[in-house]
Amino acid sequence: MITKMKYIPLILMMAILLPSLSAQTNQYLSGKDSDPEAVALLNKLKVKYEGFENMKMDFSLEIEIPEEDMIVQKGLIYQQDKQFHLDFEQQSVTSNGENVWIHLKNNNEVQIHSASTLEEEDSFMSPQNLLKLYESDAFIFAISDEIKQAGKIVALIECKPIDEDSEFSKLRMTVDTKNLNMVSVKAFSKDGSRYTFVNNNLASNVSIPAGTFEFDASKFPDIYVEDMREN
């Protein structure tokens, strides 16, 4: 099952990418109507991150479902170009740029997907796609506020999907404007659920262990492999 994993990069990443814009967004018809300051800030952040040879991020994923206790999952991500590895306690997602392995640890099961197929799904976003959201012309961006948080000035960027059928009513990205760091991304689902991706620590140009971007099924005895790629 891929249901839970689709929220990770919204967050994320993506946890890792939005006060109310109802009065403004009603007049917006396309991504071209986005706040230029918001787009400029996101572009600076994107340029910085794309300048990394690779990156490693420790993060938290907070899952809030109505009438249920909040779930907090700790995670780790390695990324290099289109390759990435997301690891949680119960599941992981690994991609070498061509294939994506979704490992359901508790079920001792792995699903293999074509990376190109998943990229076509709006609900599945790889980490490198997170900072390219506004390029798709599918969202409207605006800075709603600048506040002091943990001793730093951060901008709150509201991201409103143009598609009325989107499962999310909006995203909220928190960005450290001085150091150009993504602090968090919160996704607001129309069913009342909330998913928050929090960047706990980010390191760039690190040494990545060999084999990080490949899934080796031989390391898991009796694992069930479901190949969902088209022949």
GULOVEX-647312 format. One record per residue (C-alpha): residue number from 1; x, y, z. Coordinates in Angstrom, 2 decimals, padded with zeros to 5 digits. Layout:
% GULOVEX-647312
ATOM  pos        X        Y        Z
ATOM  NUM        X        Y        Z
...
***
This chain:
% GULOVEX-647312
ATOM  pos        X        Y        Z
ATOM    1   000.00   000.00   000.00
ATOM    2   001.23   003.49  -000.88
ATOM    3  -001.43   005.47   000.98
ATOM    4   000.63   006.82   003.87
ATOM    5   003.79   007.31   001.86
ATOM    6   002.21   009.82  -000.48
ATOM    7   002.09   012.39   002.31
ATOM    8   005.78   012.24   003.20
ATOM    9   007.22   014.56   000.61
ATOM   10   004.48   017.08   001.14
ATOM   11   005.40   017.60   003.73
ATOM   12   006.48   016.78   001.51
ATOM   13   009.65   017.28   002.25
ATOM   14   009.33   016.87   001.83
ATOM   15   007.18   018.04   006.42
ATOM   16   009.89   018.86   003.79
ATOM   17   006.55   022.57   001.70
ATOM   18   001.06   027.17   003.70
ATOM   19  -003.24   033.07   008.46
ATOM   20  -006.06   032.83   005.90
ATOM   21  -005.90   033.97   002.27
ATOM   22  -009.55   033.45   001.46
ATOM   23  -010.14   037.09   000.60
ATOM   24  -007.21   037.07  -001.79
ATOM   25  -007.27   033.62  -003.32
ATOM   26  -010.85   033.95  -004.51
ATOM   27  -009.64   036.34  -007.20
ATOM   28  -006.72   034.16  -008.29
ATOM   29  -007.12   032.01  -011.35
ATOM   30  -003.63   030.67  -011.97
ATOM   31  -000.17   030.35  -010.49
ATOM   32   000.78   033.53  -012.37
ATOM   33  -001.24   035.44  -009.76
ATOM   34   001.13   034.37  -006.97
ATOM   35   002.73   036.96  -004.70
ATOM   36   006.05   037.89  -006.40
ATOM   37   007.80   038.11  -003.02
ATOM   38   006.73   034.56  -002.15
ATOM   39   007.88   033.22  -005.51
ATOM   40   011.19   035.09  -005.21
ATOM   41   011.84   033.62  -001.76
ATOM   42   010.98   030.11  -002.91
ATOM   43   013.23   030.52  -005.92
ATOM   44   016.16   031.54  -003.70
ATOM   45   015.53   028.50  -001.52
ATOM   46   015.33   026.25  -004.57
ATOM   47   018.57   027.64  -006.00
ATOM   48   020.35   027.06  -002.69
ATOM   49   019.15   023.48  -002.38
ATOM   50   019.86   022.66  -006.01
ATOM   51   023.41   023.88  -005.40
ATOM   52   024.00   020.97  -003.03
ATOM   53   025.85   017.99  -004.43
ATOM   54   023.73   015.93  -002.07
ATOM   55   021.98   016.30   001.26
ATOM   56   021.04   014.47   004.42
ATOM   57   018.10   015.54   006.55
ATOM   58   016.80   014.37   009.91
ATOM   59   013.13   015.23   010.16
ATOM   60   009.88   014.61   012.00
ATOM   61   006.50   013.85   010.50
ATOM   62   003.52   014.85   012.65
ATOM   63   000.24   013.22   011.68
ATOM   64  -002.98   014.68   013.12
ATOM   65  -006.21   012.85   012.37
ATOM   66  -009.53   014.11   013.84
ATOM   67  -010.47   012.45   017.15
ATOM   68  -007.17   010.55   017.28
ATOM   69  -003.93   011.15   019.15
ATOM   70  -001.16   012.83   017.21
ATOM   71   001.42   010.47   015.74
ATOM   72   005.01   011.65   015.48
ATOM   73   007.42   009.72   013.30
ATOM   74   011.14   010.39   013.11
ATOM   75   012.74   010.00   009.72
ATOM   76   015.90   010.37   007.70
ATOM   77   016.39   011.28   004.08
ATOM   78   019.36   011.14   001.75
ATOM   79   019.08   012.82  -001.64
ATOM   80   021.39   013.17  -004.61
ATOM   81   020.00   014.44  -007.93
ATOM   82   016.92   012.31  -008.64
ATOM   83   018.00   009.59  -006.24
ATOM   84   016.68   009.54  -002.70
ATOM   85   016.13   007.34   000.32
ATOM   86   013.44   008.06   002.91
ATOM   87   013.50   005.94   006.04
ATOM   88   010.93   005.59   008.81
ATOM   89   010.56   003.03   011.56
ATOM   90   007.84   001.12   009.73
ATOM   91   008.54   001.85   006.09
ATOM   92   011.02   003.31   003.64
ATOM   93   011.03   004.68   000.11
ATOM   94   014.13   004.26  -002.05
ATOM   95   014.72   005.52  -005.58
ATOM   96   017.66   005.28  -007.94
ATOM   97   015.97   007.67  -010.32
ATOM   98   014.51   004.90  -012.47
ATOM   99   012.78   002.65  -009.94
ATOM  100   011.11   003.29  -006.60
ATOM  101   011.03   000.65  -003.86
ATOM  102   008.40   001.08  -001.14
ATOM  103   009.34  -001.17   001.75
ATOM  104   006.60  -002.02   004.25
ATOM  105   008.75  -003.31   007.07
ATOM  106   006.03  -004.71   009.30
ATOM  107   004.57  -006.69   006.40
ATOM  108   007.99  -007.80   005.11
ATOM  109   006.85  -006.57   001.71
ATOM  110   008.34  -004.33  -000.97
ATOM  111   006.59  -002.77  -003.94
ATOM  112   008.58  -001.80  -007.01
ATOM  113   007.31   001.11  -009.11
ATOM  114   008.63   002.98  -012.09
ATOM  115   009.80   006.43  -010.95
ATOM  116   008.31   008.02  -014.06
ATOM  117   004.90   006.49  -013.32
ATOM  118   004.82   007.79  -009.76
ATOM  119   005.89   011.25  -010.86
ATOM  120   002.70   011.41  -012.90
ATOM  121   000.61   010.97  -009.74
ATOM  122  -000.22   014.33  -008.14
ATOM  123  -000.35   012.72  -004.71
ATOM  124   003.16   011.27  -004.86
ATOM  125   005.91   013.84  -004.79
ATOM  126   009.57   013.01  -004.59
ATOM  127   011.73   015.28  -002.42
ATOM  128   013.25   017.06  -005.38
ATOM  129   009.78   018.00  -006.61
ATOM  130   008.80   019.76  -003.40
ATOM  131   010.56   023.03  -004.20
ATOM  132   009.29   022.91  -007.78
ATOM  133   005.64   023.09  -006.78
ATOM  134   005.13   026.59  -008.09
ATOM  135   006.68   025.73  -011.45
ATOM  136   003.72   023.45  -012.21
ATOM  137   001.34   026.44  -012.19
ATOM  138  -000.90   024.34  -009.94
ATOM  139  -000.61   026.49  -006.81
ATOM  140  -000.95   030.11  -005.77
ATOM  141   001.70   031.34  -003.33
ATOM  142   001.62   034.31  -000.96
ATOM  143   003.52   035.35   002.16
ATOM  144   000.88   035.61   004.86
ATOM  145   003.11   036.70   007.74
ATOM  146   006.63   037.06   009.07
ATOM  147   007.11   036.02   012.70
ATOM  148   009.88   035.30   015.17
ATOM  149   010.25   031.60   015.86
ATOM  150   012.98   030.00   017.95
ATOM  151   014.94   033.24   017.75
ATOM  152   014.74   033.44   013.95
ATOM  153   012.61   035.48   011.57
ATOM  154   010.54   033.14   009.43
ATOM  155   008.11   033.74   006.60
ATOM  156   004.84   031.84   006.40
ATOM  157   004.06   031.02   002.78
ATOM  158   000.54   029.92   001.97
ATOM  159   000.20   027.54  -000.96
ATOM  160  -003.31   027.23  -002.34
ATOM  161  -004.04   024.52  -004.93
ATOM  162  -005.87   025.83  -007.98
ATOM  163  -007.54   022.49  -008.63
ATOM  164  -010.74   022.39  -006.58
ATOM  165  -010.56   018.59  -006.56
ATOM  166  -007.22   018.55  -004.70
ATOM  167  -007.34   016.48  -001.51
ATOM  168  -005.54   019.33   000.27
ATOM  169  -007.13   022.69   000.99
ATOM  170  -003.69   024.30   001.34
ATOM  171  -000.08   023.89   002.39
ATOM  172   001.86   026.17   004.73
ATOM  173   005.61   026.45   004.36
ATOM  174   007.75   028.07   007.05
ATOM  175   011.04   029.47   005.73
ATOM  176   014.00   030.95   007.61
ATOM  177   014.47   034.12   005.54
ATOM  178   018.01   034.88   006.74
ATOM  179   019.62   031.47   006.32
ATOM  180   017.28   030.36   003.52
ATOM  181   016.26   027.12   005.19
ATOM  182   012.96   025.30   004.99
ATOM  183   011.80   024.95   008.60
ATOM  184   008.56   023.05   008.09
ATOM  185   005.74   022.25   005.70
ATOM  186   002.19   021.65   006.88
ATOM  187  -000.44   020.06   004.65
ATOM  188  -004.12   020.65   005.43
ATOM  189  -006.31   017.83   004.15
ATOM  190  -009.95   018.51   003.38
ATOM  191  -010.97   015.66   005.70
ATOM  192  -009.55   017.59   008.67
ATOM  193  -006.25   015.71   008.86
ATOM  194  -002.97   017.60   009.16
ATOM  195   000.50   016.44   008.13
ATOM  196   003.51   018.46   009.23
ATOM  197   007.04   017.87   008.01
ATOM  198   009.68   019.43   010.29
ATOM  199   013.30   019.86   009.25
ATOM  200   015.30   018.99   012.38
ATOM  201   018.74   019.04   010.83
ATOM  202   020.03   019.48   007.28
ATOM  203   023.56   018.74   006.10
ATOM  204   024.82   019.15   002.55
ATOM  205   027.64   017.55   000.57
ATOM  206   027.93   014.58   002.91
ATOM  207   029.37   011.10   002.50
ATOM  208   026.54   008.75   001.51
ATOM  209   026.91   005.01   002.20
ATOM  210   027.21   002.83  -000.89
ATOM  211   023.95   001.20  -001.92
ATOM  212   021.77   003.85  -000.26
ATOM  213   019.74   004.40  -003.43
ATOM  214   019.14   000.74  -004.23
ATOM  215   016.94  -001.74  -002.40
ATOM  216   018.54  -005.14  -001.78
ATOM  217   015.75  -007.66  -001.22
ATOM  218   018.30  -010.37  -000.35
ATOM  219   018.82  -008.67   003.02
ATOM  220   015.25  -009.54   004.02
ATOM  221   014.56  -013.29   004.16
ATOM  222   011.20  -014.37   002.73
ATOM  223   010.26  -010.83   001.76
ATOM  224   007.28  -010.56  -000.59
ATOM  225   008.19  -008.61  -003.72
ATOM  226   005.39  -007.03  -005.77
ATOM  227   006.64  -005.63  -009.06
ATOM  228   004.14  -003.00  -010.20
ATOM  229   006.15  -001.74  -013.15
ATOM  230   004.67  -002.10  -016.61
ATOM  231   006.47  -004.64  -018.74
***
